[in-house]
Amino acid sequence: MEGLSAMPEAVTEDRLRAHVETLEWRLRKRDEQRRAMLHIMGDLNEVNRRLGDQRKAMLHILVDYEKDRSRLARSNLRLEDSRKAMIHIMGDLRETTAEMQRREQELRDKQEQLVQAGKLATLGELTTGVAHELNNPLNNTGLFVGNALDLIELGVADKGQIVRELRQAMQQVSKATQIISHLRTFGRAAPVSREPIPLRQVIERALSLMQEQLRLREIEVTLDLGPQEPVVVGNPIQLEQVFINLLTNARDAVVDSPRKAIRISGSVGSAAVEIAFVDTGHGIPSGLERRIFDPFFTTKEVGKGTGLGLSITYGIVKEHGGTISVVSPPGEGATFLIHLPLASADTSETAAP
């Protein structure tokens, strides 16, 4: 009986021990859960703190955004005002540009009129010399035609002699025609076109118009352009007027000189040609070298010069991309130097022979 009574006590003790162990295990689990919960709460607090910081940062961003948006709105207003102002400025600029173009065109028209007026004045001076120059071929024509008529009236059977007389007459007519054609070409308004021009031809044509005047005044003219044939791009009529103006100026400069001579020389460089007009006159008074190219400035007596020749010459040379200057040592005459850019190799090949 004692054994039976001891067994329930042992079972009860084991159950209690097991129960206690279960309780302890549950307590440990709860402790672990509590610690885990504390960690979670800590993490949650950290997350909440970070969210708070992010919220504050977002608030700052929103404030900055509002400021930027306000500034952008003001900038847009200023930009719109600037755009409107720019539209007005562009409109004014277009009107100003149109006005400048109109005035530039008026200036070009006035310059062309001035050049043409100077050319007609030059033609007036050339009239006497040209009349003398035409007189020779006309007299010769009459002589040859008269000889032919005499041979015909005398019944000369040699037709070859009559034909020779008439051919010589035709040559004189052709010479007179060339002189008149040259005058007409020089007198008309120059076109605005540019073309390759052999400079020697232009100078020789200018000399052909002036040669009678120079001969009557017993002025010796020397032309030495060197072995090369300089070709420039320009307007032949305008350049011919340049050389006639310089010849006229030199003609008047040597009128009272003991030795009356004009020398025209040329020097060809790598990119430009220099043409020198040298006279044996009394030179230009000191201090006036820079003024002689001014419009209406002249050192001649009243009624003997318009003061346009050298001004027109300066303008034409400048339009051709060149320069003109004068050197005049006291008592040694004047030297006018013209520099003109040479035509490129391609354009030189198309120049008239």
Steps between C-alpha positions, in 0.01 A plus 500: 500500500790725573634443149169586344481819699855602395431473127242777482734729689780435246262556212382820655855621549588424135192680386587798712856499371374479145252772568769718651727438201216586268439819692870584493513431125196721448660770715817480292293520181316801636831661597630439146179634352519801729858565400405456134212736555737753659728473198202545271386799701852644481509445127155648473610803699805534273278475196264757649797728571623463145153560367483812712831620358382420149176681566694806619723476192193467280353806665820691427489374141139608469586843640794532259276378217245768579774760509643374171156489346439856612837610363430310176167673468670838545771395253237396250342841535837666448570262211170588341577869546846441352349309208261784430784749526710284266215491250487880507879520471501259205229704333699818555814322377327389181379854441848637572660241268255584223571870550876438494468293183292773342754766594789281385326459166446876484868550581604255229270678255650837596851358468418361155356838401813668632724260309295554184517877547877479538519280190297748295724781624800298386338443162451875469871550554580224250280646225767730353763228492260247353396748231864533398539123516196448275618767261798293382309185394227715342757696296676179403168344399423796277847480349480128420146523362602801290793307359270212410256736328781662304624161383150401392443831316837467325394156384792324662475134414687382810215412734745381764621856567142623536417215739810580709393863530148400606629245752724762657196727518303223672782456753478870586120472533547202731747698712255790535222255584711344773569842651131591503403156634755535775360839596147364508607205713687724741215752519220261589426391856721211604323170576534352847646176368859392560717302262866404456680794338853519355619821664731594212204525261310734732800732542568502125137591427523787748819618329333480158233748615759732656781473247396800288475726804836379625657541156369856458650593839828329407481265798721191481323182617686180588316172559687210662284230657771233491499162328204359692137560402311587821133401500256642754129444556306820453308732273704614197311827452542601864870408505554690175349804667748458788795511260356791297451696822860436604629590152294820506634585844859436387441700178395804701784450750778526240355789299754753640788258553826535304481126420155365426494125552268232636619150578265206555658186645376173638624241746329164547518330839366169627147627566482858372626731228637848566454770235699822543418830326800733532506858371771766486279776637560717805345247737227532761535765771606352832211395724249460217583139406208366704250761382538465125265199496223695676201592282516852351850565635733644235824697488413642156377848434127573511334378182780260411398199703199344674693309766315181407759314292718361779199446728329291233828318436532419870144363515539281190832353619350426841197328339746276315659391829810712445674802647637825363756730662726785401866576567622851426847605619538880484588613148514148355156457351232257618478121492158339522513134600207267432485147641242263353452131590591260222239266355533133593651258251155366403353843422818619327458229236163649400636854452459656160820487287 
